[in-house]
C-alpha cells in the first residue's frame, strides 16, 4: 500500500504524510529461525522518533531493519489508541489485526486488540475469512478509529481475527491493504478510500520507498522526489480495480526468457519475492544455474558477481534486476534465488513483482488516474 500528480508531473506537497516501514524476514524464514529473531528483537528494541522537515508537514520515522524482505509500519486503533505493526500491502484491500477472542498460537505472540478498552469501538455481526499465500485467518468485522501517522480514519471498518494459521512467530500483528475496493474479499471500504472520502489528503495517491539509503517509507497524498532519481515513468493499469500492469517481456543478455508475447505484472508490496508460472520460473532457474533443494533453488554465491541482470520491460522502459538482488544468502551462508512459482493459477501469464523488484524502484500508486509510476530508487 501518496503523490500529487498533474499532467504526468509530480509536484512536491507540503501535506505529504510519510510513514515508517520496518523491514522484516519472510514468514517461512522467520519460522525456521525463530530463536534468532527473538534474540534480535530483544537486542534491538523499536524506538521511534520523529523528524519533521523544516517548513513542511512531512514527518519521517526512523525504521528498524529486522532481517530480510517484508516491510511493516505502525498504526493505532481505538480510543485511547492501541498500537499495532502491520504489513502495508498493495496486493490486498482489507485491514485486520488479532482480537482478544483469538486462541491461536499466532495470536498469542502478537498484540491483540482489546475492544472493551476503546470508547469508539462498534461491533458488527458480519464474519469473514481470508487465505494468503503464507497463511489464513478468519474473524469478524467491527468499526473504530484508525490512525496512520497524522492521518485519522474515523468509523473505519476492519477485521478482528478469531483464528490464524501460518502466522506464528512473524514480527507483525496484521495487514493493512492498499488495493482497490473491488479487490476486497469482505466488501469493506479500504482505509485509503475512507481517508480519501474524509478529505485527509488532496490527491488520491500513495508511494513506497523500500530502499536502504533513506530508510523504507510509505507516503500518502504526495511524492517526495528526494527518494528517486530521474523522472517517474507512468504505466496505465490493465483495468481499473487492481494494481496490475502490462509487461512487455523479461530478458537476459538481450534474449527473451519469459513473457515473450507480453503478460500481466502485479506490483505487490506484500510479496517478498518475484513470482511467476512454474514452467517459466523453472526455466529461469536452469538458465542461471540454480538447483532445487527442498522449497528453494540454490546457487553458488559467486554467481552474484558473474550472472547478468534480468531485465523487466514495462511500457517500453527497461528495469534491470541485478544478480545481487535476485540472489540472497541464508543464515547458513548458502545462496538461493528469489524467483518462485506463483501457486495461484491463471488463464494468462501472470507475474508478481514483490520487494525484490521494489527495493530497486520507487513506486507510486495513482488512484486518481489509475496508473503506477516507477523510478530508480536512490
ABEGO torsion letter per residue (X at the ends): XXBBBBGGBBBBBAABBBBBBBBBBBAAAAAAAAAAAAAAAAABBBBBBBBBBBGBABBBBBBBBAABABBBBBBBBEOBBBBBBBBBBAABABBBBBBAABABAAAAABBBBBAAABAABBBBABBBBBBBAAEBBBBBBBBBBBBBEABBBBGBBBBBBABBBGABGBABABBBBABBAAABAAGBBBAAAAAAAAGABABBBBBBBABAAAEBBBBBGEBBAAABBEBBBBBBBABBGBBBBBBABBBBGGBBABGAAEBBBBBBAABABBBBBAAAAAAAAAAAGBBBBEABBBBBAAAAAABBBBBBBBGGBBBBBBAAAABBBBAAGBBBBABBBBABBBABBBBBBBAAAAAABBBBBBAAAGBBBBBBBX
